[in-house]
Amino acid sequence: MTRSVTELTVTPEDRRVAWLATAAVGLSLVDAAIPSPLPGVKPGLANIITLVVLLRYGWGTAVWVSVLRVLAGSLLLGYFLAPGFFLSLSGTTLSLLTLGAARHLPARWFGPVSLSILAAFAHIGGQLLLARFWLIPHDGVFLLTPVFAGAALVFGTINGLIAAKLLADTPATDSPR
């Protein structure tokens, strides 16, 4: 019996995605360790990486990094396929779709900060919609919208400012250091 071996070729793009996803997972772990006054209110530090990836390498790479972050982060934090996983996935999905549409807006007016705010609002919107239709089948869940929207505005602004600083301070390279 002859065994066939399949060799995978690892490209510089694969390495870049792996490094960036690792950074995003690390920030997700930091995020999870930060105490929160209200469940679900987190800074979303990994979104800084998503913004940098989106603006530097494109939407497709941002999708890969985000999906890997959600999967690996949920495995490491022990909530893979639990409600928290699906909340994270729904928020990430709506956020990525929003960023995908926002790519076509004038870059002059929609830079890292405004994109971050849009993504933060989309993320919390996706989570609230999933919570309403799956976990808490009552419209009362939407009473939390002002609190979550305020947090999205604050953290979206801060993360966008950090992403803008990172983009300004680090030159684009073909592979991460």
N, C-alpha and C positions, 0 to 999 in steps of 0.2 A: 504494500500500500504506500503510495506516494503522498506525502503531505505537501500541501501548497501553502506558501507563506505570502500573506498580503502585506506589502510594505506601504506605509503611509508616508507621503512626502510632507514635511512640515515647512511651510513657507514663512517668510518674514511677517506676512500679514497674520498668520496663525499665532506666531509668537507675540505680536503686538496685541492681539485680542486677548491672549492668555494673560499677559502682564496687566493690561488695563482692567480685565475682569477681576484679577487678583486684588488690584487696588480697590476696586468697587466693593468686593466682598469684605475686604479689611475694614473699609469705612462703614459697611453695613453692621459689622460686628461691634464697632465703636458706637454706632447709633443705638444698637440694642442695649448697650451697657449704660446709656445715659438715662437717668431716672426721668419719668414723665409724670406731670401732674394729672394728665388725662390719657387713658389708653388711646393709642393711635396718633398722638401728637409727638412726632419725632422730627429732628432736623432734616432728615433725608440726605445725609452727607454723601452717599454714593451717587446722588444726582449731580454732584459737581463733576464726577468722572464722566457721567453720561453726556453732560453739556460739552465738556472739553472734547470728547470723542466725536460727538455730533458735528461740532464746528471745525474740527481738525481733520477727521477721517471720513465723515459722512454718516448718513442715516443708517445704512445697512450695518456698519460696524457698531454703531450705537445700539442697535437692536441685539446683536450678538452679545455684546458686553452686558447689556441689561438682563437678557434672558439667563445668561450664565450666572450673573450675580444673584438673581432671584432663586435659581435652582440650588447653587452652591450655598448661598446664605441660609436658605431654609433647611438644608441638610445639616449644616454646621450648628444652627440654632435649635434644631430638633423639632421643627414644625412643618416638615415636608408633607404635603397633602392634607394638612390640618387647615382650619379656616384662615389662620394667619397667612398661610402660603397663598391661598386663593385671593385674599384681600390684597396682598402684595402684587400678585400677578395681574389682577384686574386694574389696580392703580398704575402699574408699570405699562400695561398694554394701552390704556387710554392716554397716558402721558406720552408714550412713543408715537401713537397715532396723531396726537396734537402737535408734537414736534415735527413729525413728517409733513403735516399740512403747513406748519409755520415756516418751514424752509422756503416756501414760495412767497413769503412776505418780504417787503423791502428790508434788506440787511441794515440799511441806514437807521431804521427806527426799531428794528427787532434784533438786538444783540443778546449777549449772554444773560443779562439781567431780566429783560422782558421775556425771553424764552424760558428762563428758569421759573418765573412767576406763572406763565401759562402752563408749564409742565406740572408745577405744584398744584395748581387749581384742578387740572385734569386728573392728577393722581388721586387727590382726595375725592373728587367727583366719582371716579371709578370705584373707589372703596365704599363710598356712601351708597351708591347704586347697588353694588353687590350685597352690602349689609342689608339694605332695604328688601331686596327681592329674594334673599336666601336666608340670612341669619335672623333678622328682626323684621318680619313681615308686617310692619306698621309704619305709617307715614311719620310717626313721632321721631323716627331716627333723623329726619331732616331738620329737626329743631337744633341739632348739633352743627348745622351748616355754618352759622356765623363764627363759632369758635374755631372750627377746622379751617374756614376760609381765612380768618385772621392769622392763624398759624402758617397757612400756605403762603400768604403774602409776606410775612416776616421771614420765614425760612427760605422761601423762593428768592427773595431779594438778597439775603445774605449769601446763599449758595451761588447765585448768579454773579455777585461781586467777586467771590473767591474764584469762580471759573474764569471771569474776565481777567483777573490778575494773573492767574496761571497761564492763560493764553498769551497775555502780553509779555510775561517774563520768560517763557520757555519757547525756544524755536521749534518749529515743526521738524520732525525727523522721520526717517523711514522705519526705524525700529526704536523701541524704548531702551533707555539705558539700564 
